Amino acid sequence: MHSLRKLTLVGAGPGDPDLITLKGIRALKAAAVVLYDALVHPDLLGYAPLAEHIFVGKRKGCYAYQQDQINELIVNRANSHGHVVRLKGGDPFVFGRGSEEVEYAVRHGLEVTVIPGISSCIAVPSGQHIPVTKRGVSKSFWVITGTTSKHELCRDIALAARSSATVVILMGMAKLKEIVGTFSREGKSDQPVAVIQNGTLANEKVGTGTIGTILEVVEQEQLSNPAIIVIGEVVNHRDQLLRLQQEYNSEILV
């Protein structure tokens, strides 16, 4: 058994490799093993060139490892190699099962450190000039998973649809039609919506519309996972800013 038995849970940020924290980079450089997810940018593995790299994420519903297997792998590699870095997209405690991995590691005697990451729920809208809160427009925001572990629509979406808050939905593209139906039944057909695919990356795509039109926009723009859905009046901030930029540029040309 290795003398150093340690797990460092690191948030990789929303996608762009430049958005990982400096502390996260230092952890990667000190790692003997890196267990990483599907949404982690491959460039980040370059910070741990001598470490063993193990892909434990899922793609299109196909799991490389089940969660119980990941938990066991963390402990086994810590026993044999020492320092294990578990690299997770966004922040590890925002729909990342990071808490489950930490609990399992602690129960098996590992030293545990958590390094937060920039969550996509805020960073991705921000990168498209959509603030999740705005004075006089939105005083709060919900962050909800669109699909539960049972592959059902999260019930909290119905509650969020009744509020005046900005609603940010992760993992919701497969349930978009149901989400639209939920908001429509609350009389929110005119509510602005943005769907942002591959947020913060070079191949980022965005489509904006309303609850009443977003399904058509998604089809026209061919938007798909991984994507974030933002619902609320704050989405209009992006269009307002773009218009202001166009007006300013037109004035300069004149």
Stockholm file with secondary structure:
# STOCKHOLM 1.0

chainA/1-254         MHSLRKLTLVGAGPGDPDLITLKGIRALKAAAVVLYDALVHPDLLGYAPLAEHIFVGKRKGCYAYQQDQINELIVNRANSHGHVVRLKGGDPFVFGRGSEEVEYAVRHGLEVTVIPGISSCIAVPSGQHIPVTKRGVSKSFWVITGTTSKHELCRDIALAARSSATVVILMGMAKLKEIVGTFSREGKSDQPVAVIQNGTLANEKVGTGTIGTILEVVEQEQLSNPAIIVIGEVVNHRDQLLRLQQEYNSEILV
#=GR chainA/1-254 SS CCSCCEEEEEECBSSCGGGSCHHHHHHHHTCSEEEECTTSCGGGGGGCTTSEEEECCEETTEESSCHHHHHHHHHHHHHHHSEEEEEESBCTTSSSCHHHHHHHHHHTTCEEEEECCCCHHHHHHHHTTCCSCBTTTBSCEEEEESBCTTSCBCTHHHHHHTSSSEEEEESCGGGHHHHHHHHHHTTCTTCEEEEEESTTSTTCEEEEEETTTHHHHHHHHTCCSSEEEEESTTHHHHHHHHHHHHHHHHHHHC
#=GC SS_cons         CCSCCEEEEEECBSSCGGGSCHHHHHHHHTCSEEEECTTSCGGGGGGCTTSEEEECCEETTEESSCHHHHHHHHHHHHHHHSEEEEEESBCTTSSSCHHHHHHHHHHTTCEEEEECCCCHHHHHHHHTTCCSCBTTTBSCEEEEESBCTTSCBCTHHHHHHTSSSEEEEESCGGGHHHHHHHHHHTTCTTCEEEEEESTTSTTCEEEEEETTTHHHHHHHHTCCSSEEEEESTTHHHHHHHHHHHHHHHHHHHC
//
